[in-house]
Amino acid sequence: MRVLIDTNVLIDHLGQRAPYFAAWEKLHAMQVFGDVELWVAPQSFADAFYILSKAVSSEELQAAFIESLGFLNVCNVGQAEVLEACKRNWDDYEDCLIALCAENINANYLLTRDASGFKQSSVPCCTPEQFLQTMEDEYGLIYDIT
């Protein structure tokens, strides 16, 4: 199963933000066990850097990026996606690019803490916690991180 994580979920991971980091640890465990592929849009790294650099040094952030690239897949965004996002004319251009990435990788879910920005997405959107509950309910996958 493929999931694309939105920028806010990437920030939860990189910033180890409570209470959201607990769900992130379970997502990472799912990836390690091969139950899910975690994907991210390239612009999410730039956005995460901008937000987190107020509290963390550039060197530390870039080291965290390198570490996360060991288990995160990065989708491609090029001229076609930039143009398509313009044509779709969403209120939030960035969310549209994220949704296009999810479509391009044939994601099963787009994980975000702001599903309201993705109402027009063809890929189902939910929070990481909702996704984990769905995996437990539908597939019996339970990850207890202690």
N, CA, C and O atoms as CSV, one atom per row, in Angstrom:
chain,resi,resn,atom,element,x,y,z
A,1,MET,N,N,0.843,-1.166,0.000
A,1,MET,CA,C,0.000,0.000,0.000
A,1,MET,C,C,0.894,1.237,0.000
A,1,MET,O,O,1.909,1.298,0.695
A,2,ARG,N,N,0.492,2.207,-0.789
A,2,ARG,CA,C,1.246,3.462,-0.887
A,2,ARG,C,C,0.481,4.598,-0.225
A,2,ARG,O,O,-0.724,4.761,-0.420
A,3,VAL,N,N,1.204,5.370,0.556
A,3,VAL,CA,C,0.615,6.567,1.136
A,3,VAL,C,C,1.561,7.733,0.906
A,3,VAL,O,O,2.782,7.603,0.988
A,4,LEU,N,N,0.959,8.865,0.619
A,4,LEU,CA,C,1.735,10.094,0.495
A,4,LEU,C,C,1.467,10.917,1.743
A,4,LEU,O,O,0.317,11.121,2.133
A,5,ILE,N,N,2.527,11.382,2.357
A,5,ILE,CA,C,2.363,12.183,3.565
A,5,ILE,C,C,2.453,13.659,3.207
A,5,ILE,O,O,3.320,14.081,2.442
A,6,ASP,N,N,1.550,14.422,3.771
A,6,ASP,CA,C,1.506,15.862,3.572
A,6,ASP,C,C,2.633,16.520,4.372
A,6,ASP,O,O,3.240,15.898,5.244
A,7,THR,N,N,2.890,17.748,4.066
A,7,THR,CA,C,3.960,18.501,4.724
A,7,THR,C,C,3.805,18.504,6.235
A,7,THR,O,O,4.791,18.346,6.956
A,8,ASN,N,N,2.578,18.682,6.731
A,8,ASN,CA,C,2.407,18.755,8.184
A,8,ASN,C,C,2.767,17.438,8.873
A,8,ASN,O,O,3.209,17.450,10.022
A,9,VAL,N,N,2.590,16.321,8.204
A,9,VAL,CA,C,2.957,15.021,8.774
A,9,VAL,C,C,4.482,14.858,8.741
A,9,VAL,O,O,5.067,14.296,9.666
A,10,LEU,N,N,5.116,15.345,7.683
A,10,LEU,CA,C,6.578,15.330,7.629
A,10,LEU,C,C,7.153,16.180,8.761
A,10,LEU,O,O,8.129,15.791,9.401
A,11,ILE,N,N,6.552,17.323,9.000
A,11,ILE,CA,C,7.007,18.192,10.092
A,11,ILE,C,C,6.813,17.495,11.441
A,11,ILE,O,O,7.660,17.619,12.326
A,12,ASP,N,N,5.717,16.771,11.604
A,12,ASP,CA,C,5.511,16.013,12.847
A,12,ASP,C,C,6.663,15.042,13.068
A,12,ASP,O,O,7.157,14.890,14.185
A,13,HIS,N,N,7.081,14.391,11.994
A,13,HIS,CA,C,8.195,13.438,12.091
A,13,HIS,C,C,9.497,14.154,12.407
A,13,HIS,O,O,10.164,13.834,13.391
A,14,LEU,N,N,9.857,15.114,11.582
A,14,LEU,CA,C,11.155,15.772,11.740
A,14,LEU,C,C,11.258,16.546,13.053
A,14,LEU,O,O,12.318,16.588,13.679
A,15,GLY,N,N,10.156,17.152,13.459
A,15,GLY,CA,C,10.147,17.929,14.687
A,15,GLY,C,C,9.774,17.125,15.922
A,15,GLY,O,O,9.754,17.647,17.037
A,16,GLN,N,N,9.478,15.839,15.707
A,16,GLN,CA,C,9.054,14.947,16.788
A,16,GLN,C,C,7.983,15.625,17.645
A,16,GLN,O,O,8.068,15.659,18.872
A,17,ARG,N,N,6.985,16.156,16.966
A,17,ARG,CA,C,5.952,16.952,17.624
A,17,ARG,C,C,4.897,16.073,18.293
A,17,ARG,O,O,4.267,15.221,17.667
A,18,ALA,N,N,4.735,16.319,19.578
A,18,ALA,CA,C,3.700,15.631,20.344
A,18,ALA,C,C,2.375,16.349,20.109
A,18,ALA,O,O,2.366,17.569,19.946
A,19,PRO,N,N,1.282,15.642,20.087
A,19,PRO,CA,C,1.121,14.205,20.305
A,19,PRO,C,C,1.194,13.399,19.012
A,19,PRO,O,O,0.937,12.195,19.021
A,20,TYR,N,N,1.537,14.044,17.908
A,20,TYR,CA,C,1.459,13.410,16.588
A,20,TYR,C,C,2.592,12.435,16.300
A,20,TYR,O,O,2.456,11.563,15.442
A,21,PHE,N,N,3.696,12.573,17.000
A,21,PHE,CA,C,4.860,11.745,16.711
A,21,PHE,C,C,4.586,10.266,16.957
A,21,PHE,O,O,5.174,9.416,16.289
A,22,ALA,N,N,3.712,9.944,17.893
A,22,ALA,CA,C,3.394,8.536,18.176
A,22,ALA,C,C,2.828,7.843,16.937
A,22,ALA,O,O,3.197,6.707,16.641
A,23,ALA,N,N,1.945,8.512,16.220
A,23,ALA,CA,C,1.399,7.930,14.985
A,23,ALA,C,C,2.501,7.783,13.945
A,23,ALA,O,O,2.541,6.799,13.206
A,24,TRP,N,N,3.391,8.763,13.892
A,24,TRP,CA,C,4.500,8.683,12.943
A,24,TRP,C,C,5.345,7.443,13.191
A,24,TRP,O,O,5.727,6.755,12.244
A,25,GLU,N,N,5.642,7.150,14.458
A,25,GLU,CA,C,6.457,5.977,14.774
A,25,GLU,C,C,5.789,4.697,14.280
A,25,GLU,O,O,6.466,3.780,13.815
A,26,LYS,N,N,4.479,4.635,14.380
A,26,LYS,CA,C,3.757,3.455,13.887
A,26,LYS,C,C,3.796,3.385,12.362
A,26,LYS,O,O,3.944,2.302,11.796
A,27,LEU,N,N,3.666,4.521,11.698
A,27,LEU,CA,C,3.780,4.542,10.231
A,27,LEU,C,C,5.155,4.058,9.798
A,27,LEU,O,O,5.287,3.282,8.852
A,28,HIS,N,N,6.163,4.522,10.495
A,28,HIS,CA,C,7.527,4.100,10.158
A,28,HIS,C,C,7.691,2.598,10.371
A,28,HIS,O,O,8.342,1.930,9.568
A,29,ALA,N,N,7.113,2.063,11.434
A,29,ALA,CA,C,7.173,0.621,11.672
A,29,ALA,C,C,6.472,-0.137,10.546
A,29,ALA,O,O,6.960,-1.176,10.100
A,30,MET,N,N,5.337,0.374,10.088
A,30,MET,CA,C,4.634,-0.259,8.967
A,30,MET,C,C,5.517,-0.301,7.732
A,30,MET,O,O,5.530,-1.288,6.995
A,31,GLN,N,N,6.255,0.779,7.515
A,31,GLN,CA,C,7.158,0.848,6.362
A,31,GLN,C,C,8.293,-0.166,6.522
A,31,GLN,O,O,8.642,-0.863,5.569
A,32,VAL,N,N,8.861,-0.247,7.709
A,32,VAL,CA,C,9.961,-1.184,7.962
A,32,VAL,C,C,9.518,-2.616,7.702
A,32,VAL,O,O,10.281,-3.411,7.153
A,33,PHE,N,N,8.295,-2.951,8.092
A,33,PHE,CA,C,7.782,-4.310,7.904
A,33,PHE,C,C,7.218,-4.546,6.508
A,33,PHE,O,O,6.752,-5.648,6.217
A,34,GLY,N,N,7.249,-3.543,5.642
A,34,GLY,CA,C,6.805,-3.708,4.262
A,34,GLY,C,C,5.305,-3.643,4.064
A,34,GLY,O,O,4.803,-4.040,3.013
A,35,ASP,N,N,4.578,-3.146,5.060
A,35,ASP,CA,C,3.129,-3.045,4.932
A,35,ASP,C,C,2.688,-1.761,4.250
A,35,ASP,O,O,1.533,-1.644,3.841
A,36,VAL,N,N,3.576,-0.811,4.125
A,36,VAL,CA,C,3.243,0.465,3.508
A,36,VAL,C,C,4.503,1.073,2.895
A,36,VAL,O,O,5.609,0.887,3.402
A,37,GLU,N,N,4.316,1.797,1.799
A,37,GLU,CA,C,5.374,2.634,1.218
A,37,GLU,C,C,5.044,4.072,1.581
A,37,GLU,O,O,3.935,4.543,1.329
A,38,LEU,N,N,5.992,4.761,2.163
A,38,LEU,CA,C,5.792,6.161,2.528
A,38,LEU,C,C,6.401,7.057,1.458
A,38,LEU,O,O,7.574,6.921,1.109
A,39,TRP,N,N,5.600,7.961,0.952
A,39,TRP,CA,C,6.018,8.887,-0.090
A,39,TRP,C,C,5.823,10.321,0.384
A,39,TRP,O,O,5.000,10.588,1.260
A,40,VAL,N,N,6.568,11.220,-0.187
A,40,VAL,CA,C,6.470,12.636,0.150
A,40,VAL,C,C,6.766,13.458,-1.100
A,40,VAL,O,O,7.539,13.038,-1.961
A,41,ALA,N,N,6.153,14.615,-1.190
A,41,ALA,CA,C,6.425,15.532,-2.299
A,41,ALA,C,C,7.706,16.311,-1.996
A,41,ALA,O,O,7.959,16.641,-0.837
A,42,PRO,N,N,8.506,16.607,-2.997
A,42,PRO,CA,C,9.779,17.292,-2.741
A,42,PRO,C,C,9.620,18.666,-2.095
A,42,PRO,O,O,10.457,19.068,-1.287
A,43,GLN,N,N,8.564,19.384,-2.441
A,43,GLN,CA,C,8.398,20.717,-1.863
A,43,GLN,C,C,8.109,20.659,-0.370
A,43,GLN,O,O,8.275,21.657,0.331
A,44,SER,N,N,7.678,19.497,0.124
A,44,SER,CA,C,7.422,19.363,1.554
A,44,SER,C,C,8.705,19.521,2.366
A,44,SER,O,O,8.678,20.017,3.492
A,45,PHE,N,N,9.823,19.097,1.791
A,45,PHE,CA,C,11.104,19.279,2.486
A,45,PHE,C,C,11.449,20.761,2.608
A,45,PHE,O,O,11.910,21.211,3.657
A,46,ALA,N,N,11.226,21.509,1.544
A,46,ALA,CA,C,11.513,22.949,1.588
A,46,ALA,C,C,10.607,23.644,2.604
A,46,ALA,O,O,11.062,24.489,3.375
A,47,ASP,N,N,9.342,23.287,2.598
A,47,ASP,CA,C,8.406,23.887,3.549
A,47,ASP,C,C,8.754,23.506,4.988
A,47,ASP,O,O,8.709,24.346,5.887
A,48,ALA,N,N,9.101,22.237,5.199
A,48,ALA,CA,C,9.487,21.783,6.533
A,48,ALA,C,C,10.752,22.501,6.996
A,48,ALA,O,O,10.873,22.879,8.162
A,49,PHE,N,N,11.680,22.683,6.079
A,49,PHE,CA,C,12.913,23.388,6.431
A,49,PHE,C,C,12.597,24.807,6.880
A,49,PHE,O,O,13.109,25.268,7.900
A,50,TYR,N,N,11.774,25.486,6.135
A,50,TYR,CA,C,11.415,26.867,6.466
A,50,TYR,C,C,10.796,26.958,7.861
A,50,TYR,O,O,11.151,27.835,8.649
A,51,ILE,N,N,9.875,26.054,8.156
A,51,ILE,CA,C,9.173,26.090,9.438
A,51,ILE,C,C,10.082,25.673,10.592
A,51,ILE,O,O,10.119,26.339,11.626
A,52,LEU,N,N,10.812,24.577,10.418
A,52,LEU,CA,C,11.606,24.038,11.519
A,52,LEU,C,C,12.923,24.774,11.740
A,52,LEU,O,O,13.510,24.679,12.817
A,53,SER,N,N,13.389,25.502,10.738
A,53,SER,CA,C,14.690,26.187,10.876
A,53,SER,C,C,14.641,27.304,11.909
A,53,SER,O,O,15.683,27.831,12.297
A,54,LYS,N,N,13.460,27.667,12.353
A,54,LYS,CA,C,13.336,28.672,13.416
A,54,LYS,C,C,13.749,28.085,14.759
A,54,LYS,O,O,14.091,28.821,15.685
A,55,ALA,N,N,13.716,26.744,14.867
A,55,ALA,CA,C,14.026,26.094,16.136
A,55,ALA,C,C,15.219,25.137,16.058
A,55,ALA,O,O,15.789,24.762,17.082
A,56,VAL,N,N,15.590,24.747,14.839
A,56,VAL,CA,C,16.645,23.751,14.639
A,56,VAL,C,C,17.634,24.289,13.625
A,56,VAL,O,O,17.253,24.982,12.682
A,57,SER,N,N,18.901,23.971,13.819
A,57,SER,CA,C,19.924,24.471,12.892
A,57,SER,C,C,19.795,23.825,11.517
A,57,SER,O,O,19.265,22.724,11.372
A,58,SER,N,N,20.288,24.531,10.531
A,58,SER,CA,C,20.284,24.034,9.155
A,58,SER,C,C,21.006,22.699,9.067
A,58,SER,O,O,20.539,21.777,8.398
A,59,GLU,N,N,22.128,22.596,9.731
A,59,GLU,CA,C,22.914,21.364,9.706
A,59,GLU,C,C,22.120,20.187,10.270
A,59,GLU,O,O,22.135,19.098,9.697
A,60,GLU,N,N,21.433,20.398,11.383
A,60,GLU,CA,C,20.642,19.332,11.995
A,60,GLU,C,C,19.469,18.935,11.106
A,60,GLU,O,O,19.166,17.750,10.963
A,61,LEU,N,N,18.819,19.913,10.516
A,61,LEU,CA,C,17.692,19.618,9.636
A,61,LEU,C,C,18.129,18.829,8.415
A,61,LEU,O,O,17.484,17.850,8.040
A,62,GLN,N,N,19.211,19.248,7.802
A,62,GLN,CA,C,19.670,18.537,6.614
A,62,GLN,C,C,20.124,17.117,6.952
A,62,GLN,O,O,19.947,16.203,6.146
A,63,ALA,N,N,20.701,16.927,8.125
A,63,ALA,CA,C,21.053,15.571,8.559
A,63,ALA,C,C,19.790,14.735,8.749
A,63,ALA,O,O,19.767,13.556,8.397
A,64,ALA,N,N,18.739,15.342,9.307
A,64,ALA,CA,C,17.466,14.634,9.477
A,64,ALA,C,C,16.845,14.300,8.126
A,64,ALA,O,O,16.266,13.226,7.961
A,65,PHE,N,N,16.960,15.206,7.161
A,65,PHE,CA,C,16.464,14.934,5.809
A,65,PHE,C,C,17.177,13.720,5.226
A,65,PHE,O,O,16.542,12.820,4.677
A,66,ILE,N,N,18.491,13.705,5.349
A,66,ILE,CA,C,19.275,12.590,4.801
A,66,ILE,C,C,18.844,11.280,5.442
A,66,ILE,O,O,18.659,10.279,4.750
A,67,GLU,N,N,18.682,11.281,6.759
A,67,GLU,CA,C,18.248,10.074,7.461
A,67,GLU,C,C,16.866,9.630,6.983
A,67,GLU,O,O,16.644,8.441,6.754
A,68,SER,N,N,15.940,10.573,6.832
A,68,SER,CA,C,14.575,10.212,6.432
A,68,SER,C,C,14.518,9.689,5.002
A,68,SER,O,O,13.619,8.920,4.661
A,69,LEU,N,N,15.461,10.094,4.170
A,69,LEU,CA,C,15.475,9.600,2.791
A,69,LEU,C,C,15.861,8.128,2.715
A,69,LEU,O,O,15.784,7.518,1.649
A,70,GLY,N,N,16.273,7.563,3.833
A,70,GLY,CA,C,16.517,6.130,3.895
A,70,GLY,C,C,15.233,5.322,3.902
A,70,GLY,O,O,15.251,4.125,3.615
A,71,PHE,N,N,14.104,5.971,4.231
A,71,PHE,CA,C,12.837,5.241,4.269
A,71,PHE,C,C,11.681,5.984,3.604
A,71,PHE,O,O,10.594,5.424,3.465
A,72,LEU,N,N,11.893,7.212,3.198
A,72,LEU,CA,C,10.860,7.957,2.475
A,72,LEU,C,C,11.178,7.969,0.986
A,72,LEU,O,O,12.328,8.161,0.591
A,73,ASN,N,N,10.174,7.767,0.181
A,73,ASN,CA,C,10.301,7.902,-1.264
A,73,ASN,C,C,9.852,9.310,-1.637
A,73,ASN,O,O,8.897,9.833,-1.063
A,74,VAL,N,N,10.529,9.916,-2.585
A,74,VAL,CA,C,10.175,11.262,-3.029
A,74,VAL,C,C,9.606,11.175,-4.435
A,74,VAL,O,O,10.243,10.642,-5.344
A,75,CYS,N,N,8.394,11.706,-4.604
A,75,CYS,CA,C,7.769,11.687,-5.928
A,75,CYS,C,C,8.357,12.809,-6.788
A,75,CYS,O,O,8.990,13.735,-6.281
A,76,ASN,N,N,8.140,12.707,-8.063
A,76,ASN,CA,C,8.636,13.722,-8.996
A,76,ASN,C,C,7.589,14.802,-9.226
A,76,ASN,O,O,6.397,14.521,-9.354
A,77,VAL,N,N,8.052,16.024,-9.273
A,77,VAL,CA,C,7.210,17.151,-9.645
A,77,VAL,C,C,7.963,17.917,-10.713
A,77,VAL,O,O,9.102,18.340,-10.516
A,78,GLY,N,N,7.309,18.085,-11.834
A,78,GLY,CA,C,7.940,18.797,-12.939
A,78,GLY,C,C,6.985,19.800,-13.559
A,78,GLY,O,O,5.981,20.190,-12.963
A,79,GLN,N,N,7.320,20.194,-14.743
A,79,GLN,CA,C,6.546,21.205,-15.450
A,79,GLN,C,C,5.085,20.784,-15.627
A,79,GLN,O,O,4.177,21.600,-15.472
A,80,ALA,N,N,4.867,19.522,-15.949
A,80,ALA,CA,C,3.496,19.049,-16.181
A,80,ALA,C,C,2.636,19.196,-14.927
A,80,ALA,O,O,1.476,19.601,-15.011
A,81,GLU,N,N,3.207,18.866,-13.755
A,81,GLU,CA,C,2.452,18.968,-12.512
A,81,GLU,C,C,2.200,20.433,-12.131
A,81,GLU,O,O,1.119,20.775,-11.652
A,82,VAL,N,N,3.182,21.278,-12.344
A,82,VAL,CA,C,3.016,22.704,-12.042
A,82,VAL,C,C,1.898,23.283,-12.902
A,82,VAL,O,O,1.052,24.032,-12.414
A,83,LEU,N,N,1.903,22.934,-14.174
A,83,LEU,CA,C,0.867,23.412,-15.086
A,83,LEU,C,C,-0.504,22.845,-14.720
A,83,LEU,O,O,-1.494,23.577,-14.701
A,84,GLU,N,N,-0.564,21.551,-14.432
A,84,GLU,CA,C,-1.839,20.919,-14.085
A,84,GLU,C,C,-2.423,21.531,-12.820
A,84,GLU,O,O,-3.635,21.732,-12.737
A,85,ALA,N,N,-1.589,21.828,-11.842
A,85,ALA,CA,C,-2.077,22.456,-10.613
A,85,ALA,C,C,-2.672,23.829,-10.907
A,85,ALA,O,O,-3.666,24.222,-10.296
A,86,CYS,N,N,-2.071,24.551,-11.832
A,86,CYS,CA,C,-2.634,25.847,-12.229
A,86,CYS,C,C,-3.995,25.663,-12.899
A,86,CYS,O,O,-4.934,26.409,-12.622
A,87,LYS,N,N,-4.094,24.683,-13.767
A,87,LYS,CA,C,-5.344,24.437,-14.486
A,87,LYS,C,C,-6.466,24.006,-13.544
A,87,LYS,O,O,-7.631,24.321,-13.783
A,88,ARG,N,N,-6.126,23.296,-12.488
A,88,ARG,CA,C,-7.154,22.831,-11.546
A,88,ARG,C,C,-7.682,23.975,-10.689
A,88,ARG,O,O,-8.791,23.899,-10.160
A,89,ASN,N,N,-6.903,25.016,-10.553
A,89,ASN,CA,C,-7.355,26.250,-9.909
A,89,ASN,C,C,-7.900,26.038,-8.488
A,89,ASN,O,O,-8.936,26.598,-8.133
A,90,TRP,N,N,-7.210,25.239,-7.688
A,90,TRP,CA,C,-7.591,25.082,-6.288
A,90,TRP,C,C,-7.287,26.373,-5.543
A,90,TRP,O,O,-6.443,27.158,-5.978
A,91,ASP,N,N,-7.959,26.595,-4.441
A,91,ASP,CA,C,-7.651,27.749,-3.599
A,91,ASP,C,C,-6.224,27.671,-3.053
A,91,ASP,O,O,-5.524,28.681,-2.980
A,92,ASP,N,N,-5.799,26.462,-2.671
A,92,ASP,CA,C,-4.455,26.266,-2.123
A,92,ASP,C,C,-3.615,25.505,-3.144
A,92,ASP,O,O,-3.731,24.287,-3.286
A,93,TYR,N,N,-2.780,26.239,-3.840
A,93,TYR,CA,C,-1.949,25.663,-4.903
A,93,TYR,C,C,-1.040,24.562,-4.368
A,93,TYR,O,O,-0.876,23.523,-5.007
A,94,GLU,N,N,-0.451,24.789,-3.196
A,94,GLU,CA,C,0.455,23.794,-2.614
A,94,GLU,C,C,-0.268,22.474,-2.364
A,94,GLU,O,O,0.267,21.408,-2.668
A,95,ASP,N,N,-1.480,22.536,-1.814
A,95,ASP,CA,C,-2.246,21.312,-1.588
A,95,ASP,C,C,-2.542,20.597,-2.903
A,95,ASP,O,O,-2.537,19.367,-2.956
A,96,CYS,N,N,-2.795,21.348,-3.942
A,96,CYS,CA,C,-3.052,20.745,-5.245
A,96,CYS,C,C,-1.825,19.987,-5.749
A,96,CYS,O,O,-1.952,18.885,-6.283
A,97,LEU,N,N,-0.641,20.570,-5.583
A,97,LEU,CA,C,0.589,19.868,-5.990
A,97,LEU,C,C,0.782,18.583,-5.191
A,97,LEU,O,O,1.190,17.561,-5.743
A,98,ILE,N,N,0.492,18.632,-3.903
A,98,ILE,CA,C,0.599,17.432,-3.060
A,98,ILE,C,C,-0.381,16.371,-3.569
A,98,ILE,O,O,-0.017,15.203,-3.698
A,99,ALA,N,N,-1.611,16.771,-3.855
A,99,ALA,CA,C,-2.621,15.837,-4.358
A,99,ALA,C,C,-2.195,15.236,-5.703
A,99,ALA,O,O,-2.414,14.050,-5.949
A,100,LEU,N,N,-1.595,16.046,-6.565
A,100,LEU,CA,C,-1.105,15.535,-7.851
A,100,LEU,C,C,-0.007,14.497,-7.647
A,100,LEU,O,O,0.047,13.495,-8.359
A,101,CYS,N,N,0.859,14.737,-6.682
A,101,CYS,CA,C,1.890,13.741,-6.365
A,101,CYS,C,C,1.243,12.436,-5.937
A,101,CYS,O,O,1.660,11.360,-6.366
A,102,ALA,N,N,0.219,12.532,-5.087
A,102,ALA,CA,C,-0.478,11.329,-4.631
A,102,ALA,C,C,-1.086,10.570,-5.814
A,102,ALA,O,O,-1.008,9.344,-5.880
A,103,GLU,N,N,-1.686,11.305,-6.737
A,103,GLU,CA,C,-2.252,10.672,-7.934
A,103,GLU,C,C,-1.160,10.009,-8.765
A,103,GLU,O,O,-1.320,8.875,-9.217
A,104,ASN,N,N,-0.059,10.712,-8.964
A,104,ASN,CA,C,1.010,10.212,-9.830
A,104,ASN,C,C,1.659,8.935,-9.329
A,104,ASN,O,O,2.128,8.120,-10.123
A,105,ILE,N,N,1.689,8.758,-8.019
A,105,ILE,CA,C,2.290,7.533,-7.481
A,105,ILE,C,C,1.245,6.451,-7.225
A,105,ILE,O,O,1.562,5.382,-6.703
A,106,ASN,N,N,-0.007,6.739,-7.597
A,106,ASN,CA,C,-1.123,5.820,-7.344
A,106,ASN,C,C,-1.263,5.507,-5.860
A,106,ASN,O,O,-1.407,4.350,-5.465
A,107,ALA,N,N,-1.219,6.559,-5.046
A,107,ALA,CA,C,-1.344,6.395,-3.601
A,107,ALA,C,C,-2.733,5.892,-3.244
A,107,ALA,O,O,-3.729,6.252,-3.871
A,108,ASN,N,N,-2.771,5.061,-2.234
A,108,ASN,CA,C,-4.043,4.595,-1.698
A,108,ASN,C,C,-4.650,5.632,-0.752
A,108,ASN,O,O,-5.870,5.756,-0.644
A,109,TYR,N,N,-3.773,6.374,-0.069
A,109,TYR,CA,C,-4.200,7.407,0.871
A,109,TYR,C,C,-3.232,8.576,0.836
A,109,TYR,O,O,-2.055,8.434,0.503
A,110,LEU,N,N,-3.763,9.723,1.187
A,110,LEU,CA,C,-2.968,10.922,1.417
A,110,LEU,C,C,-3.151,11.260,2.893
A,110,LEU,O,O,-4.265,11.534,3.338
A,111,LEU,N,N,-2.064,11.240,3.646
A,111,LEU,CA,C,-2.138,11.467,5.086
A,111,LEU,C,C,-1.822,12.920,5.400
A,111,LEU,O,O,-0.787,13.452,4.999
A,112,THR,N,N,-2.726,13.538,6.116
A,112,THR,CA,C,-2.615,14.955,6.442
A,112,THR,C,C,-3.340,15.231,7.748
A,112,THR,O,O,-4.188,14.448,8.176
A,113,ARG,N,N,-3.007,16.336,8.370
A,113,ARG,CA,C,-3.782,16.784,9.516
A,113,ARG,C,C,-4.728,17.904,9.102
A,113,ARG,O,O,-5.370,18.520,9.953
A,114,ASP,N,N,-4.818,18.170,7.808
A,114,ASP,CA,C,-5.704,19.219,7.302
A,114,ASP,C,C,-6.433,18.719,6.055
A,114,ASP,O,O,-6.180,19.187,4.944
A,115,ALA,N,N,-7.332,17.773,6.253
A,115,ALA,CA,C,-8.063,17.185,5.126
A,115,ALA,C,C,-8.930,18.200,4.404
A,115,ALA,O,O,-9.283,17.985,3.244
A,116,SER,N,N,-9.283,19.299,5.054
A,116,SER,CA,C,-10.142,20.302,4.410
A,116,SER,C,C,-9.485,20.890,3.167
A,116,SER,O,O,-10.179,21.341,2.255
A,117,GLY,N,N,-8.167,20.891,3.119
A,117,GLY,CA,C,-7.463,21.410,1.949
A,117,GLY,C,C,-7.466,20.467,0.764
A,117,GLY,O,O,-7.045,20.837,-0.332
A,118,PHE,N,N,-7.936,19.252,0.978
A,118,PHE,CA,C,-7.872,18.236,-0.072
A,118,PHE,C,C,-9.251,17.717,-0.469
A,118,PHE,O,O,-9.377,16.578,-0.918
A,119,LYS,N,N,-10.270,18.531,-0.310
A,119,LYS,CA,C,-11.631,18.109,-0.648
A,119,LYS,C,C,-11.770,17.721,-2.119
A,119,LYS,O,O,-12.610,16.890,-2.465
A,120,GLN,N,N,-10.960,18.309,-2.972
A,120,GLN,CA,C,-11.033,18.021,-4.404
A,120,GLN,C,C,-10.112,16.881,-4.823
A,120,GLN,O,O,-10.077,16.521,-5.999
A,121,SER,N,N,-9.382,16.320,-3.899
A,121,SER,CA,C,-8.431,15.256,-4.220
A,121,SER,C,C,-9.155,13.976,-4.611
A,121,SER,O,O,-10.172,13.613,-4.020
A,122,SER,N,N,-8.617,13.306,-5.607
A,122,SER,CA,C,-9.171,12.007,-6.004
A,122,SER,C,C,-8.631,10.889,-5.114
A,122,SER,O,O,-9.151,9.773,-5.137
A,123,VAL,N,N,-7.604,11.176,-4.338
A,123,VAL,CA,C,-7.021,10.201,-3.417
A,123,VAL,C,C,-7.639,10.435,-2.036
A,123,VAL,O,O,-7.655,11.569,-1.556
A,124,PRO,N,N,-8.141,9.394,-1.399
A,124,PRO,CA,C,-8.738,9.565,-0.073
A,124,PRO,C,C,-7.744,10.171,0.923
A,124,PRO,O,O,-6.578,9.779,0.971
A,125,CYS,N,N,-8.225,11.126,1.712
A,125,CYS,CA,C,-7.389,11.816,2.690
A,125,CYS,C,C,-7.863,11.504,4.096
A,125,CYS,O,O,-9.062,11.395,4.356
A,126,CYS,N,N,-6.909,11.361,4.994
A,126,CYS,CA,C,-7.224,11.143,6.401
A,126,CYS,C,C,-6.007,11.481,7.237
A,126,CYS,O,O,-4.914,11.690,6.710
A,127,THR,N,N,-6.204,11.533,8.536
A,127,THR,CA,C,-5.076,11.758,9.435
A,127,THR,C,C,-4.288,10.459,9.565
A,127,THR,O,O,-4.814,9.386,9.268
A,128,PRO,N,N,-3.045,10.541,10.003
A,128,PRO,CA,C,-2.297,9.305,10.260
A,128,PRO,C,C,-3.019,8.392,11.254
A,128,PRO,O,O,-3.022,7.171,11.095
A,129,GLU,N,N,-3.628,8.992,12.276
A,129,GLU,CA,C,-4.343,8.196,13.267
A,129,GLU,C,C,-5.537,7.465,12.643
A,129,GLU,O,O,-5.776,6.297,12.948
A,130,GLN,N,N,-6.278,8.142,11.779
A,130,GLN,CA,C,-7.399,7.498,11.090
A,130,GLN,C,C,-6.905,6.375,10.185
A,130,GLN,O,O,-7.521,5.312,10.113
A,131,PHE,N,N,-5.800,6.612,9.502
A,131,PHE,CA,C,-5.211,5.589,8.640
A,131,PHE,C,C,-4.833,4.361,9.458
A,131,PHE,O,O,-5.141,3.234,9.070
A,132,LEU,N,N,-4.169,4.577,10.582
A,132,LEU,CA,C,-3.768,3.451,11.426
A,132,LEU,C,C,-4.980,2.672,11.921
A,132,LEU,O,O,-4.938,1.444,12.000
A,133,GLN,N,N,-6.054,3.373,12.255
A,133,GLN,CA,C,-7.277,2.701,12.692
A,133,GLN,C,C,-7.890,1.887,11.551
A,133,GLN,O,O,-8.374,0.776,11.769
A,134,THR,N,N,-7.870,2.436,10.344
A,134,THR,CA,C,-8.367,1.714,9.171
A,134,THR,C,C,-7.544,0.450,8.933
A,134,THR,O,O,-8.102,-0.607,8.637
A,135,MET,N,N,-6.233,0.550,9.058
A,135,MET,CA,C,-5.372,-0.619,8.852
A,135,MET,C,C,-5.658,-1.698,9.897
A,135,MET,O,O,-5.612,-2.891,9.598
A,136,GLU,N,N,-5.952,-1.267,11.117
A,136,GLU,CA,C,-6.296,-2.222,12.173
A,136,GLU,C,C,-7.658,-2.858,11.897
A,136,GLU,O,O,-7.808,-4.077,11.979
A,137,ASP,N,N,-8.643,-2.031,11.571
A,137,ASP,CA,C,-10.004,-2.527,11.354
A,137,ASP,C,C,-10.124,-3.408,10.121
A,137,ASP,O,O,-10.769,-4.456,10.169
A,138,GLU,N,N,-9.512,-2.998,9.019
A,138,GLU,CA,C,-9.694,-3.706,7.750
A,138,GLU,C,C,-8.678,-4.810,7.494
A,138,GLU,O,O,-8.981,-5.781,6.800
A,139,TYR,N,N,-7.469,-4.670,8.049
A,139,TYR,CA,C,-6.405,-5.628,7.747
A,139,TYR,C,C,-5.824,-6.312,8.974
A,139,TYR,O,O,-4.969,-7.189,8.852
A,140,GLY,N,N,-6.278,-5.918,10.145
A,140,GLY,CA,C,-5.753,-6.514,11.365
A,140,GLY,C,C,-4.317,-6.126,11.677
A,140,GLY,O,O,-3.643,-6.805,12.452
A,141,LEU,N,N,-3.846,-5.038,11.079
A,141,LEU,CA,C,-2.472,-4.588,11.313
A,141,LEU,C,C,-2.440,-3.670,12.529
A,141,LEU,O,O,-3.052,-2.601,12.536
A,142,ILE,N,N,-1.722,-4.100,13.544
A,142,ILE,CA,C,-1.595,-3.327,14.764
A,142,ILE,C,C,-0.117,-3.163,15.078
A,142,ILE,O,O,0.633,-4.137,15.127
A,143,TYR,N,N,0.282,-1.945,15.286
A,143,TYR,CA,C,1.661,-1.661,15.631
A,143,TYR,C,C,1.688,-0.986,16.992
A,143,TYR,O,O,1.246,0.152,17.151
A,144,ASP,N,N,2.219,-1.717,17.976
A,144,ASP,CA,C,2.305,-1.206,19.337
A,144,ASP,C,C,3.750,-0.800,19.589
A,144,ASP,O,O,4.620,-1.649,19.783
A,145,ILE,N,N,3.990,0.483,19.585
A,145,ILE,CA,C,5.335,1.005,19.807
A,145,ILE,C,C,5.468,1.363,21.284
A,145,ILE,O,O,4.810,2.281,21.773
A,146,THR,N,N,6.324,0.631,21.983
A,146,THR,CA,C,6.549,0.956,23.399
A,146,THR,C,C,8.023,1.041,23.691
A,146,THR,O,O,8.413,1.305,24.829
